[in-house]
C-alpha cells in the first residue's frame, strides 16, 4: 500500500469522526498487512508497547496531573488575583489579566486544554459582566491558552523531542523568547481594543494590595521557578521535573493553601488519567505507523524528492509551515506531531535546519491549529465554556491568530529568536 494512501486514509477516517488513535491504528495495520502479510501480526502489540514506554513520555501524564491539581487547589485563583492586582489599573485590565494568567499557568502545566479549563470558567464570565464583548472574551481566553504549548514546559515539545530524537531541555529553553513575544503582543492587541472601545480600568493601582496578593500567590509563583530552574540547571531531567511539578502542586495546594482534599485529589487523578489515556493511545498507535514508514522509507523518499526541487532551507521551511498550518486545521497537536514529524525529519536534517529551531516552528504552527476550525481543539472547549458560537468567536480571534502568525514568521526566519539562549547555555 502506497504511503500516500495511508496518510489519506487517516485524514478520511478522522473526518468521519473516527477517533484519531483508532484511525492511525487502522491505517497502519492495514498498510503493514498489505506489505508484510499476516506473519507480521505478532509483532504489532510489542511495537505499540515499546512505542509508548519511552522514558521522556512519562513527563506527559505527570504534567497533565500537575495541571489538574492546580485547577482544584486554589493555585490558579491566586495567580489570577496577583495578575489582577498587578494590571488592574490598565485600560482593558481583565483582558490583560487573562493573558498574563495564561502565561503564569503555561510555566507549570504544558497543556493548553488545562490552561483554558483553569482560566476560562472564571475569566470569561467576569469579562462579560464588566461589558467586554462575549466573542472577544472567549477569543482572548482561547488564544492565550495556546501559549501553554509554547512557553515551557510543553507537552507537544516533549512529543516532538521523542519523535525527532532531540533534547527536551533545549526545546524548552528555545520556547521562552517566542512565548514571551507572543504573550506580550497579545496584551498589545488587548490594549488597542481597550482604548478604541473605552473598556474599563478595574481599580486604582494599590501597592498594598499587590503586596498582599503576591504573598498569597508566592508559593504558586515559585512553582515554575522550582520546576524550570531544576530542569534548566541540570538538577533534574524534564521527566523528573514533571514529577516535581506534581509533588509541588500537591504540597502547595494541600499543605500551604489547604484547599486540596482527598476528593479533589481523586478528581484530579481521574481527569489526568483520562487525558493521559487519550494521548498515550495516540503514541502507541503512532508506533505502528512509524514501523510501516521505516519499512517503506517514505521519509527518505520525501527528502530526496524535495531536495531535487530545492535545497534552500528557507524555502523548505516555508513549504513545511504551509503544510503544518494545513495539518493543524484537521489534527490535534499530538496527532500531528506523531504523524508528520517522523516523515519530515530526514528532509529537515538533510538541508541543515536545526532540529531544536524546527521544533519551535512546529509547536507554533500547531498552536495556531488549536485556534483554526474545523478541529480547533482549544477554541472548541473555550466556546463550550463561554456558550458562544464558534464562528463568531473565530472572527474575534483573527487579531490573536495574526499575532501567532507574526511570531511564527519571526521564529522561522530569525533563528536566533529561539537558538540564542540554547547556544549560550548548552552549546
C-alpha positions as a printed Julia matrix, in Angstrom:
427×3 Matrix{Float64}:
   0.0     0.0    0.0
   1.41    3.39  -1.02
   2.3     5.62   1.93
   0.27    8.46   0.41
  -2.89    6.36   0.7
  -2.08    5.6    4.34
  -1.97    9.32   5.1
  -5.15    9.92   3.1
  -6.87    7.06   4.94
  -6.03    8.62   8.31
  -7.44   12.01   7.25
 -10.57   10.42   5.79
 -11.24    8.39   8.94
 -10.75   11.46  11.14
 -13.17   13.49   9.0
 -15.91   10.88   9.58
 -15.32   11.16  13.36
 -13.29    8.02  13.91
 -11.07    8.69  16.98
  -7.6     9.75  15.81
  -5.76    6.97  17.64
  -8.09    4.37  16.13
  -7.7     5.93  12.67
  -3.9     5.77  12.96
  -4.07    2.15  14.11
  -6.44    1.03  11.34
  -4.42    2.69   8.58
  -1.08    1.44   9.91
  -2.24   -2.14  10.48
  -3.82   -2.23   7.02
  -0.61   -0.97   5.44
   1.59   -3.43   7.36
  -0.63   -6.39   6.48
  -0.69   -5.34   2.81
   3.09   -5.03   2.6
   4.28   -7.74   5.0
   1.41  -10.21   5.27
  -0.26  -11.78   8.32
   3.08  -13.04   9.62
   3.75   -9.54  10.96
   0.74   -9.59  13.32
   2.55  -10.99  16.4
   4.95   -8.02  16.34
   2.25   -5.35  16.39
   1.43   -5.46  20.1
   5.12   -5.38  21.03
   5.66   -2.39  18.73
   2.79   -0.47  20.36
   4.05   -1.26  23.85
   7.61   -0.22  23.1
   6.43    2.96  21.39
   4.51    4.11  24.48
   7.13    3.3   27.12
   9.85    5.8   26.27
  11.18    7.44  29.46
  10.66   11.07  28.33
   6.98   10.32  27.67
   6.41    9.75  31.39
   6.53   13.54  31.71
   3.23   13.85  29.83
   0.87   12.26  32.41
   2.78   13.99  35.2
   2.39   17.5   33.73
  -1.27   16.75  32.99
  -1.78   15.68  36.6
   0.02   18.78  37.91
  -2.31   20.99  35.87
  -5.38   19.13  37.12
  -4.25   19.54  40.75
  -3.7    23.27  40.2
  -7.26   23.63  38.94
  -8.72   22.18  42.16
  -6.39   23.53  44.84
  -6.62   27.32  44.71
  -3.31   27.8   42.9
  -4.9    29.09  39.68
  -7.17   31.52  41.53
  -4.26   33.05  43.44
  -2.32   33.54  40.22
  -5.32   35.39  38.78
  -5.64   37.58  41.89
  -1.98   38.59  41.69
  -2.24   39.33  37.94
  -5.34   41.44  38.61
  -3.59   43.48  41.32
  -0.61   43.98  39.01
  -2.55   45.02  35.89
  -5.88   46.27  37.25
  -5.0    49.92  36.64
  -4.57   49.42  32.87
  -7.43   50.07  30.49
  -8.94   46.74  29.5
  -7.43   45.23  32.64
  -9.33   41.95  32.63
  -8.13   41.13  29.12
  -4.54   41.75  30.22
  -5.09   39.66  33.35
  -6.45   36.85  31.18
  -3.27   36.75  29.05
  -0.85   37.14  31.97
  -2.57   34.39  33.96
  -2.25   32.07  30.97
   1.46   32.89  30.8
   1.86   32.05  34.51
  -0.12   28.84  34.11
   1.85   27.89  30.98
   5.03   27.73  33.07
   3.62   24.82  35.04
   1.07   22.76  33.08
   2.37   22.43  29.5
  -1.2    21.91  28.28
  -3.45   24.45  26.54
  -6.51   22.38  27.45
  -5.58   22.52  31.14
  -4.97   26.27  30.82
  -8.35   27.06  29.29
 -10.1    24.79  31.79
  -8.44   26.68  34.65
  -8.97   30.23  33.41
 -11.98   30.08  31.1
 -14.69   29.35  33.65
 -13.54   32.31  35.78
 -12.28   34.92  33.32
 -14.96   34.71  30.62
 -17.97   35.35  32.94
 -16.01   38.12  34.71
 -15.2    39.84  31.39
 -18.8    39.56  30.19
 -20.05   41.06  33.45
 -17.76   44.07  33.01
 -19.06   44.74  29.5
 -16.46   43.08  27.29
 -17.94   41.54  24.1
 -18.62   37.85  24.68
 -16.85   36.79  21.5
 -13.73   38.81  22.36
 -13.71   37.39  25.91
 -13.73   33.86  24.53
 -11.16   34.68  21.82
  -8.53   36.15  24.16
  -9.02   33.24  26.55
  -8.63   30.67  23.79
  -5.59   32.18  22.07
  -3.7    32.98  25.27
  -4.27   29.39  26.44
  -2.21   28.18  23.47
   0.79   29.95  24.99
   0.92   26.91  27.28
   2.44   24.79  24.5
   4.99   27.46  23.53
   6.22   28.63  26.94
   7.98   25.73  28.71
   7.19   23.15  29.86
   5.25   21.95  26.83
   3.68   18.55  26.21
   3.87   18.88  22.38
   7.56   19.74  22.7
   8.12   16.54  24.69
   6.39   14.54  21.96
   8.41   16.29  19.27
  11.68   15.62  21.12
  10.88   11.91  21.27
   9.85   11.72  17.6
  12.77   13.83  16.35
  15.4    12.44  18.72
  16.42   15.84  20.08
  16.8    17.42  23.54
  13.66   18.2   25.55
  15.54   20.7   27.73
  16.93   22.6   24.73
  13.44   22.76  23.23
  12.08   24.16  26.49
  14.76   26.87  26.54
  14.12   27.67  22.87
  10.43   28.28  23.57
  10.94   31.0   26.2
  11.53   34.03  23.96
   8.84   33.2   21.33
   6.32   32.54  24.11
   7.01   35.87  25.77
   6.89   37.71  22.43
   3.51   36.17  21.58
   2.1    36.79  25.08
   3.08   40.46  25.31
   1.97   41.04  21.72
  -1.47   39.67  22.63
  -1.57   42.14  25.52
  -0.77   44.88  22.99
  -3.8    43.82  20.93
  -5.94   43.91  24.08
  -4.74   47.44  24.9
  -5.52   48.63  21.35
  -9.12   47.41  21.59
  -9.46   48.69  25.16
  -8.56   52.23  24.1
 -10.64   52.02  20.94
 -13.79   50.87  22.74
 -13.13   52.57  26.09
 -13.11   49.37  28.11
 -12.87   49.87  31.87
 -10.0    50.25  34.29
 -10.74   47.82  37.12
  -9.06   49.57  40.03
  -6.52   52.15  41.08
  -3.09   50.6   41.49
  -2.55   49.77  45.18
   0.88   48.71  46.3
  -0.59   47.24  49.47
  -3.0    45.0   47.53
  -0.21   43.98  45.15
   1.93   43.01  48.13
  -0.89   41.06  49.76
  -1.76   39.1   46.6
   1.94   38.48  45.96
   2.31   36.97  49.44
  -0.79   34.81  48.9
   0.44   33.69  45.47
   4.09   33.37  46.46
   4.25   29.59  46.5
   2.22   29.36  43.29
   4.71   31.75  41.66
   7.59   29.67  42.99
   6.39   26.55  41.19
   7.81   27.5   37.76
  11.0    28.75  39.42
  11.48   25.4   41.15
  10.45   23.25  38.18
  12.09   25.12  35.3
  15.07   26.13  37.42
  15.69   22.48  38.21
  15.34   21.42  34.56
  17.42   24.22  33.04
  20.03   23.97  35.77
  20.57   20.28  35.07
  19.47   19.26  38.57
  16.56   17.19  37.22
  15.57   15.86  33.82
  12.36   17.05  32.16
  10.63   13.87  33.33
  11.85   14.32  36.9
  10.78   17.97  36.66
   7.27   16.82  35.77
   7.21   14.61  38.88
   8.46   17.59  40.87
   5.55   19.64  39.49
   3.05   17.09  40.81
   4.65   16.98  44.26
   4.88   20.79  44.41
   1.25   21.25  43.33
   0.03   18.69  45.87
   2.08   20.14  48.74
   1.2    23.76  47.97
  -2.48   23.01  47.41
  -2.83   20.61  50.33
  -0.4    21.83  52.99
   0.16   25.54  52.27
  -3.25   26.62  50.92
  -5.18   23.72  52.5
  -7.73   23.6   49.67
  -6.73   20.23  48.19
  -8.64   17.47  49.96
  -8.83   13.76  49.09
 -11.96   14.2   46.96
 -10.35   16.93  44.85
  -7.16   14.9   44.54
  -9.15   11.87  43.37
 -10.96   14.01  40.77
  -7.64   15.43  39.57
  -6.14   11.94  39.22
  -9.17   10.74  37.25
  -9.06   13.8   34.97
  -5.33   13.35  34.45
  -5.77    9.64  33.75
  -8.43   10.24  31.11
  -6.33   12.85  29.27
  -3.22   10.67  29.55
  -5.03    7.65  28.16
  -6.05    9.59  25.05
  -2.53   10.9   24.43
  -0.7     7.63  25.09
  -3.05    5.63  22.88
  -2.11    8.06  20.12
   1.57    7.45  20.82
   1.15    3.68  20.82
  -0.79    3.74  17.51
   1.83    6.03  16.0
   4.5     3.41  16.7
   2.73    1.12  14.22
   2.72    3.87  11.63
   6.4     4.5   12.31
   7.14    0.83  11.73
   5.47    0.95   8.33
   7.12    4.23   7.32
  10.51    2.82   8.23
   9.91   -0.2    6.03
   8.52    1.91   3.17
  11.31    4.52   3.51
   8.8     7.3    2.87
  10.75    9.94   4.84
  13.87    9.33   2.79
  11.87    9.39  -0.45
  10.23   12.68   0.52
  13.59   14.23   1.36
  15.06   13.1   -1.97
  12.11   14.47  -3.98
  12.06   17.88  -2.3
  15.83   18.28  -2.41
  15.51   17.66  -6.13
  13.34   20.79  -6.26
  15.31   22.93  -3.81
  17.85   22.54  -1.04
  17.33   26.09   0.24
  16.45   25.71   3.94
  14.37   28.92   3.97
  12.19   27.71   1.11
  11.86   24.29   2.73
  10.76   25.97   5.97
   8.15   27.97   4.05
   6.76   24.77   2.49
   6.7    22.99   5.85
   4.99   25.94   7.53
   2.18   25.85   4.98
   1.92   22.08   5.36
   1.79   22.17   9.18
  -0.73   25.02   9.2
  -2.96   22.89   6.96
  -2.46   19.72   9.01
  -3.1    21.65  12.24
  -6.58   22.54  10.99
  -7.55   18.86  10.92
  -5.44   17.12  13.57
  -4.81   17.68  17.26
  -1.25   18.79  18.06
  -0.2    15.42  19.47
  -1.54   13.55  16.45
   0.05   15.97  14.0
   3.47   15.62  15.64
   3.23   11.86  15.8
   2.02   11.52  12.22
   4.12   14.1   10.4
   7.4    14.75  12.27
   8.96   11.3   11.6
   8.2    11.81   7.89
   9.78   15.24   7.51
  12.81   14.97   9.84
  15.15   13.4    7.22
  14.36   16.37   4.97
  14.92   18.85   7.82
  18.27   17.28   8.68
  19.42   16.99   5.09
  19.02   20.73   4.35
  20.72   21.74   7.59
  17.79   23.04   9.64
  18.48   22.87  13.37
  16.04   20.32  14.88
  15.55   22.46  18.01
  14.7    25.5   15.89
  12.34   23.38  13.8
  10.68   22.03  16.95
   9.62   25.53  17.99
   8.41   26.23  14.43
   6.27   23.09  14.57
   4.92   24.0   18.01
   3.89   27.49  16.87
   2.15   26.05  13.8
   0.18   23.68  16.0
  -0.65   26.44  18.49
  -2.31   28.21  15.56
  -4.0    24.94  14.63
  -5.61   24.85  18.08
  -7.44   28.05  17.08
  -8.43   27.32  13.46
 -11.55   25.25  12.64
 -12.7    22.65  11.8
 -10.91   20.81  14.65
  -9.56   23.75  16.73
  -9.49   21.77  19.96
  -8.81   24.66  22.36
 -11.2    27.03  20.57
 -13.99   24.44  20.76
 -13.52   23.94  24.52
 -13.48   27.71  25.07
 -16.69   28.2   23.07
 -18.32   25.45  25.11
 -17.34   27.19  28.36
 -18.42   30.61  27.02
 -21.59   29.24  25.39
 -20.75   31.19  22.24
 -20.91   30.38  18.52
 -17.65   29.02  17.13
 -17.64   31.16  14.0
 -18.43   34.37  15.92
 -15.53   33.7   18.27
 -13.29   32.73  15.33
 -13.89   36.16  13.78
 -12.96   37.89  17.04
  -9.93   35.61  17.27
  -8.35   36.8   14.0
  -6.12   39.51  15.57
  -4.69   37.0   18.06
  -4.1    34.43  15.32
  -2.26   37.14  13.37
  -0.05   37.67  16.43
   0.79   33.96  16.46
   1.44   34.02  12.7
   3.76   37.02  13.06
   5.61   35.21  15.85
   5.86   32.13  13.62
   7.41   34.14  10.79
   9.85   35.79  13.19
  10.89   32.45  14.66
  11.13   30.8   11.23
  13.38   33.37   9.61
  15.26   34.73  12.62
  16.55   31.51  14.23
  18.36   33.5   16.92
  14.93   34.15  18.43
  14.9    30.54  19.54
  18.53   29.46  19.49
  20.36   32.34  21.19
  19.57   31.11  24.71
  20.18   27.49  23.71
  23.57   28.35  22.2
  24.55   30.42  25.23
  23.72   27.83  27.88
  24.02   24.45  26.18
  26.3    24.65  23.13
